[in-house]
Each structure stands twice: as structure tokens, then as C-alpha cells.
Amino acid sequence: MQQIKLFIGIEDQLDTLENEVNSWIRDNKVKIHSIQGNIAPQTLAKEATTMSGTGRSFRASDILVLVVYEAD
């Protein structure tokens, strides 16, 4: 039976998210059917953050990874 697992990360910490997903796959020995990702739209930041080319500052976007898998 297919199941899903959701992972949430932040765009400026992609290495951490990748490691989390890969470790989960490796540790749970699951059969992967698909992996999809989505990035949330950037929102203007009230506090000081990275400046864009337009001179506006944006917060790092949330990243959602959806893994469809089957357990052994």
C-alpha cells in the first residue's frame, strides 16, 4: 500500500533538508514511488534579511518535499 511522508525545510538550508530526506529513505529501506517538491512564494520581510536585485528584502521560502513510498 502506498503511503506519504512530508518534509519541510527552508530554502537557505537545502543541504539539511536533503540530508534529512536521504537519511529517512536509507534508514527505513522504503521503495520510493515518487518525490515531489514545492517552494512557497517569498514574502517581504520586516526585519533585515537578504536583499534582492530590486532592493527589497525577502524571507527565505519554505520548501515542502512529498515522498510517496511503499514500506517493505
VOGU-3710 file (C-alpha; in Angstrom, 3 decimals, decimal comma):
1> mqqiklfigi> 0,000/0,000/0,000  1,349/3,435/-0,924  1,936/5,957/1,836  3,247/9,528/2,007  5,885/11,285/4,073  6,182/15,093/4,192  9,379/17,002/4,871  9,539/20,754/5,453  12,654/22,878/5,194  13,872/26,388/4,441
11> edqldtlene> 15,412/27,366/1,126  18,642/28,641/2,655  19,157/25,273/4,417  18,682/22,895/1,475  21,611/20,668/2,452  19,928/19,934/5,780  16,639/19,059/4,067  18,361/16,826/1,505  20,237/15,003/4,252  17,031/14,518/6,255
21> vnswirdnkv> 15,159/13,034/3,274  18,047/10,814/2,178  18,658/9,567/5,729  14,981/8,724/6,180  14,934/6,762/2,914  18,135/4,917/3,785  17,182/4,191/7,419  13,658/2,977/6,608  14,586/0,964/3,493  11,426/2,002/1,666
31> kihsiqgnia> 10,558/1,632/-2,013  10,128/5,133/-3,449  7,330/5,720/-5,969  7,872/9,460/-6,403  9,390/12,533/-4,814  7,975/15,990/-5,454  8,910/19,388/-4,107  7,350/22,806/-3,854  8,692/26,181/-2,801  6,433/28,729/-1,116
41> pqtlakeatt> 6,255/32,217/-2,595  8,649/34,640/-0,975  7,174/37,171/1,386  8,539/40,596/2,138  10,478/40,661/5,377  10,022/43,296/8,054  13,437/42,586/9,571  16,787/42,799/7,819  17,362/39,816/5,501  18,938/39,107/2,127
51> msgtgrsfra> 18,332/41,898/-0,373  17,007/41,071/-3,826  18,021/42,810/-7,035  15,018/45,127/-6,593  16,297/46,455/-3,263  13,562/44,674/-1,295  14,351/42,135/1,384  12,669/38,735/1,469  12,433/35,918/3,980  13,769/32,527/2,996
61> sdilvlvvye> 10,970/30,472/1,463  9,609/27,243/2,900  10,327/24,072/0,949  7,916/21,129/1,029  9,035/17,678/-0,128  6,447/14,932/-0,612  7,684/11,355/-0,795  5,301/8,640/-1,989  6,619/5,291/-0,848  5,817/1,699/-0,010
71> ad> 7,126/0,043/3,123  8,700/-3,419/2,826
//
